[in-house]
Amino acid sequence: MTDEEKRIIKNFEANVRQLLRLYAVLQKENQDLYSELEQKDLEIEKLHAEIGQCKKDYSNLKLAKMIEVSDSEMKNAKQRLSKLVRDVNKCIGLLSTEQTTE
């Protein structure tokens, strides 16, 4: 084997070693990227669940706000009920006086 052939073989071996190192680096990088992708998928899934819960909470809050009774509304309702009770009592009183006169 001539010196030129030996030099070519050494260059070839060096290139193969370099390619193997580069392959290992790329393989590690690929593995890291797949791992990161899996983490991101889990994070996205978690965020979707959180969004669903937030939508549900918002819907419940809207419903609660619709049925919420303020203090003034409560006072008005009590006054109306008191008036109705007085009216019913008057009617009962009138009916009882009518029955006793008959």
C-alpha positions in Angstrom: 0.0 0.0 0.0 1.4 3.3 -1.0 1.7 6.4 1.2 -1.1 8.1 -0.8 -3.5 5.2 -0.2 -2.6 5.2 3.6 -3.4 8.9 3.7 -6.7 8.4 1.9 -7.7 5.6 4.3 -6.7 7.8 7.3 -8.8 10.6 6.0 -11.7 8.2 5.3 -11.4 6.8 8.9 -11.3 10.4 10.3 -14.4 11.3 8.3 -16.2 8.2 9.4 -15.4 8.9 13.1 -16.6 12.5 12.6 -19.8 11.3 11.0 -20.4 8.9 13.9 -19.8 11.7 16.5 -22.2 13.9 14.5 -24.7 11.1 14.3 -24.6 10.6 18.1 -25.0 14.3 18.7 -28.0 14.5 16.3 -29.5 11.4 17.8 -29.3 12.9 21.3 -30.7 16.2 20.0 -33.6 14.3 18.4 -34.3 12.4 21.6 -34.3 15.7 23.6 -36.7 17.3 21.1 -39.0 14.3 21.3 -38.9 14.6 25.1 -39.6 18.3 24.9 -42.5 17.7 22.5 -44.0 15.1 24.9 -43.8 17.7 27.7 -45.4 20.3 25.6 -48.2 17.9 24.6 -48.9 17.2 28.3 -48.8 20.9 29.1 -51.3 21.6 26.3 -53.6 18.9 27.6 -53.4 20.4 31.1 -54.1 23.9 29.7 -57.1 22.6 27.7 -58.5 21.0 30.9 -57.9 24.3 32.8 -59.7 26.2 30.0 -62.6 23.8 30.3 -62.8 24.3 34.0 -62.6 28.1 33.6 -65.4 28.1 31.1 -67.5 26.0 33.5 -66.7 28.3 36.4 -67.5 31.4 34.3 -70.8 29.8 33.3 -71.6 29.1 37.0 -70.6 32.7 37.9 -72.9 34.1 35.2 -75.8 32.0 36.5 -75.1 33.0 40.1 -75.0 36.7 39.1 -78.4 36.3 37.3 -80.1 34.9 40.4 -78.3 37.2 42.9 -80.6 39.3 44.9 -79.4 42.7 46.0 -80.2 44.3 49.4 -82.7 46.7 47.8 -84.4 44.0 45.9 -84.6 41.9 49.1 -86.1 44.9 51.0 -88.7 45.5 48.3 -89.6 41.8 48.3 -90.1 41.8 52.1 -92.3 45.0 51.8 -94.4 43.4 49.1 -94.8 40.2 51.2 -95.7 42.2 54.3 -98.4 44.1 52.3 -99.7 40.8 50.9 -99.9 39.3 54.4 -101.7 42.4 55.7 -104.2 42.2 52.8 -104.8 38.5 53.5 -105.3 39.3 57.2 -107.8 42.1 56.3 -109.7 39.6 54.1 -109.8 37.0 56.8 -111.0 39.7 59.3 -113.7 40.8 56.9 -114.8 37.2 56.3 -114.9 36.5 60.0 -117.1 39.6 60.7 -119.4 38.6 57.9 -119.8 35.1 59.3 -120.6 36.4 62.8 -123.2 38.8 61.5 -125.1 36.1 59.6 
